[in-house]
Every structure is written in structure tokens, then in C-alpha cells.
Amino acid sequence: MGQYIALMRAHGIRVAGIEFVEDANGDRYTYDINGTTNFNPDVEQEAGVRGMAFVAALAARLLGVGVAQSA
């Protein structure tokens, strides 16, 4: 997952869905990076980021408003 985060940072992408396939050896091949994706709780857990909470906080920061934090 780290290589995808590094790729996004290198290109200034702050919010994205990363789609990839994994071969029998565990090597991942990215085929799409876009602004939306299907919800995937396993990826959230692996990355340590709650996707929708991150998007809401980013939107609030850009708009200059507060967002209530959920537990």
C-alpha cells in the first residue's frame, strides 16, 4: 500500500481510489487511479485511514468549516 500512497503524494493527489490486480506471486499492478472507488473496509484497515472521514475532513478544511468527529 505504501507505494500507492507515495505515488499519490508525488502527483499531488490527496483523495483517490486505486484499483489493482495481484498475481500469484503477490505482485500488484495498478490499472486505475481515480477520485471515486467502491467502499472497501479491508483496505481502510490496512491503510489505517477511514476513507469517508478523510474526505469529509478534507472538504471541511478546504471550505473552512468544522466537522463532528465520530467514534
C-alpha positions as CSV (number, residue, x, y, z in Angstrom):
1,M,0.0,0.0,0.0
2,G,2.9,2.4,0.7
3,Q,4.0,2.6,-2.9
4,Y,0.5,3.8,-3.9
5,I,0.5,6.5,-1.2
6,A,3.9,7.6,-2.4
7,L,2.7,7.7,-6.0
8,M,-0.3,9.8,-5.0
9,R,1.9,12.2,-3.0
10,A,4.3,12.6,-5.8
11,H,1.5,13.7,-8.1
12,G,-0.3,15.9,-5.6
13,I,-3.3,13.5,-5.4
14,R,-5.0,13.8,-2.0
15,V,-8.1,11.7,-2.5
16,A,-8.3,8.7,-4.9
17,G,-9.4,5.1,-5.4
18,I,-6.6,2.8,-6.5
19,E,-7.6,-0.3,-8.5
20,F,-5.1,-3.1,-9.0
21,V,-4.8,-6.8,-9.7
22,E,-2.5,-9.1,-7.8
23,D,-0.7,-12.0,-9.4
24,A,0.1,-15.4,-7.9
25,N,3.4,-14.0,-6.5
26,G,1.6,-11.2,-4.7
27,D,2.9,-8.5,-7.1
28,R,0.3,-5.8,-7.6
29,Y,-0.3,-4.0,-10.9
30,T,-2.2,-0.7,-10.8
31,Y,-4.6,-0.1,-13.7
32,D,-6.6,2.8,-12.5
33,I,-6.4,5.8,-10.0
34,N,-9.5,7.9,-9.8
35,G,-11.5,10.1,-7.5
36,T,-14.0,7.5,-6.6
37,T,-14.0,3.9,-5.7
38,N,-16.1,1.1,-4.1
39,F,-16.0,1.1,-0.3
40,N,-13.5,-1.5,0.9
41,P,-13.2,-1.9,4.7
42,D,-10.2,-4.2,4.4
43,V,-8.2,-1.5,2.6
44,E,-9.2,1.1,5.2
45,Q,-8.0,-1.2,7.9
46,E,-4.7,-1.9,6.1
47,A,-4.0,1.7,5.4
48,G,-5.2,2.9,8.8
49,V,-7.4,5.6,7.2
50,R,-11.2,5.9,7.3
51,G,-11.9,7.0,3.8
52,M,-15.1,8.9,4.1
53,A,-13.9,10.6,7.3
54,F,-10.8,11.7,5.5
55,V,-12.8,13.1,2.6
56,A,-15.2,14.9,5.0
57,A,-12.3,16.4,6.9
58,L,-10.5,17.5,3.7
59,A,-13.7,19.1,2.4
60,A,-14.3,20.8,5.7
61,R,-10.7,22.1,5.8
62,L,-11.0,23.4,2.2
63,L,-14.3,25.1,3.0
64,G,-13.2,26.4,6.3
65,V,-15.9,24.7,8.4
66,G,-15.8,22.2,11.3
67,V,-16.8,18.6,11.1
68,A,-18.1,16.5,14.0
69,Q,-15.8,13.5,14.7
70,S,-17.4,10.1,15.1
71,A,-16.1,7.4,17.4
